[in-house]
Amino acid sequence: MKKIEAIIRPHLLEGVKDALQALGVQGMTISEVKGFGRQKGHTEVYRGSEYKVEFVPKVKIEVVLDEEIVENAIDAISKTARTGKFGDGKIFVFPVEDAVRIRTGEHGEHAV
């Protein structure tokens, strides 16, 4: 099993969710996060005053998948979340040693 964490633009969440569900992903965790990467934030103007936004709002998607569909999931996220501009986000892949469904005590792939 692998865990994918994808940090994307908030307005692209529905498209990414739909693309993952089309692959058979049954569950995911979504978090509203803030951060910055190479773009180091941006400046905005509010009521005539310019101010710097250092932490840009993003959405973090977390899914645990069978290894067979990890590459397909990465492709789906990349194609759906790509705008070609700075700040499109990142995808991280981690190994998952085990998972346990609390309700039934199932382990491994059956718990996901």
C-alpha positions as CSV (number, residue, x, y, z in Angstrom):
1,M,0.0,0.0,0.0
2,K,1.0,3.6,-0.6
3,K,-0.2,6.9,0.7
4,I,-0.5,9.8,-1.7
5,E,-0.5,13.4,-0.4
6,A,-1.3,16.0,-3.0
7,I,-1.3,19.7,-2.4
8,I,-3.4,21.5,-5.0
9,R,-5.3,24.7,-5.7
10,P,-8.6,24.8,-3.9
11,H,-10.8,25.4,-6.9
12,L,-9.5,22.2,-8.6
13,L,-10.6,19.9,-5.7
14,E,-13.8,18.7,-7.3
15,G,-12.1,17.7,-10.6
16,V,-9.4,15.8,-8.8
17,K,-11.9,14.1,-6.5
18,D,-13.9,13.0,-9.5
19,A,-10.8,11.8,-11.4
20,L,-9.8,9.7,-8.3
21,Q,-13.3,8.3,-7.9
22,A,-13.3,7.2,-11.5
23,L,-10.2,5.1,-10.7
24,G,-12.0,3.4,-7.9
25,V,-10.7,5.4,-5.0
26,Q,-13.3,4.9,-2.3
27,G,-12.1,7.3,0.4
28,M,-9.9,10.3,0.9
29,T,-9.1,12.9,3.5
30,I,-9.2,16.6,2.6
31,S,-7.6,19.4,4.6
32,E,-7.5,23.1,4.0
33,V,-3.9,24.2,4.4
34,K,-1.7,27.2,3.8
35,G,1.9,27.4,2.6
36,F,4.3,28.6,0.1
37,G,6.8,27.2,-2.3
38,R,9.1,28.8,-4.8
39,Q,6.6,31.6,-5.5
40,K,7.1,32.8,-1.9
41,G,3.5,34.1,-1.8
42,H,2.2,37.1,-3.7
43,T,1.0,40.7,-3.3
44,E,-2.6,41.8,-3.4
45,V,-4.3,45.2,-3.2
46,Y,-7.2,45.8,-0.7
47,R,-8.9,49.2,-0.5
48,G,-5.9,50.9,-2.2
49,S,-3.3,49.3,0.1
50,E,-0.9,46.7,-1.1
51,Y,0.0,43.8,1.2
52,K,1.9,40.6,0.9
53,V,0.2,37.2,1.2
54,E,3.0,34.9,2.4
55,F,1.0,31.7,3.0
56,V,-1.2,30.8,0.0
57,P,-4.4,28.8,0.6
58,K,-4.2,25.2,-0.7
59,V,-6.0,21.9,-0.3
60,K,-4.3,18.7,0.8
61,I,-5.7,15.4,-0.4
62,E,-4.6,12.2,1.3
63,V,-5.4,8.7,0.0
64,V,-4.2,5.3,0.7
65,L,-4.1,3.0,-2.3
66,D,-3.1,-0.4,-3.6
67,E,0.3,-0.1,-5.3
68,E,-1.2,-1.2,-8.6
69,I,-3.2,2.1,-9.1
70,V,-0.7,4.5,-7.6
71,E,0.8,5.6,-11.0
72,N,-2.7,6.0,-12.4
73,A,-3.7,8.1,-9.4
74,I,-0.6,10.3,-9.8
75,D,-1.4,10.8,-13.5
76,A,-5.1,11.7,-12.7
77,I,-4.1,14.2,-10.1
78,S,-1.4,15.8,-12.3
79,K,-3.6,16.1,-15.3
80,T,-6.5,17.5,-13.4
81,A,-4.6,19.9,-11.1
82,R,-2.2,21.3,-13.7
83,T,-2.6,24.9,-14.8
84,G,0.9,25.4,-16.0
85,K,1.4,28.3,-13.6
86,F,3.5,28.7,-10.4
87,G,1.7,27.2,-7.4
88,D,0.1,24.2,-9.0
89,G,1.2,22.1,-6.0
90,K,3.1,18.9,-5.3
91,I,2.4,15.1,-5.0
92,F,4.2,13.0,-2.4
93,V,4.1,9.2,-2.2
94,F,4.8,7.3,1.0
95,P,4.9,3.6,1.9
96,V,2.2,2.4,4.3
97,E,3.2,-0.4,6.5
98,D,-0.3,-1.3,7.8
99,A,-3.8,0.1,8.2
100,V,-6.4,-1.0,10.7
101,R,-10.2,-0.4,10.5
102,I,-11.2,0.6,14.0
103,R,-14.8,-0.7,13.8
104,T,-13.9,-4.3,12.7
105,G,-10.2,-4.7,13.5
106,E,-9.4,-5.6,9.8
107,H,-5.8,-5.1,8.8
108,G,-4.0,-4.2,5.5
109,E,-5.8,-3.7,2.2
110,H,-9.1,-4.9,3.7
111,A,-9.0,-2.0,6.1
112,V,-8.7,0.7,3.4
